[in-house]
């Protein structure tokens, strides 16, 4: 169970992948409402052996997450798994799986998000989830295109 979002980016897949793989800088293109901060906690990054810890705001409440790289295929695929912790709630994992494919002179970026949380939440909260995800993807697009 999951949701999928995509966006066309006028930049080569190598540049888009470079931004995705730079996990400590994800807050620079994340939805600003999340007030996200990110630190690398282990491993050499970017790369599959690196781990990270994020902190931010989710639905108006503090949240943290332990993040691991699940897939690292330069210019093609990048996936991270977040073990999300929020006081008073059961921990939930999210897998953010990014696929990059050539589209004209640019890149089509597709993000598929899955979770072990309540599947109804994806559908009941879909408008908010979509707005948040697309804000982040548009920010990533601007960042990649400004470096073109």
Helices and strands as residue ranges (DSSP letters): E 2-9, H 13-21, G 23-28, G 32-34, E 37-42, E 51-58, E 61-73, E 77-85, E 92-103, E 106-115, H 119-124, H 126-146
